Amino acid sequence: MEGISLVLVVLVVLFTVYRLGLFKPVVELSAVATRESTVYNRSHKAIVAKRYESMASDVDVAKVNENIAKIDALEFD
């Protein structure tokens, strides 16, 4: 009996919220959040792409490979 009354109260509350039009602001707020996150994602990708374009490419490949070989040669056992 308590379960049925709880369901009835929830239905009345949902109907009242629907009639007051309180679902629309929630939907609009989620749409705004989606647009904002999309804009942030796109701008972040553009910033990272520009950072990679401006990186210096004067890296000594032989020295990097030598350091990698030294690290691989370490035994931690």
Residue pairs with C-beta under 8 A, 6 or more apart in sequence:
17 23
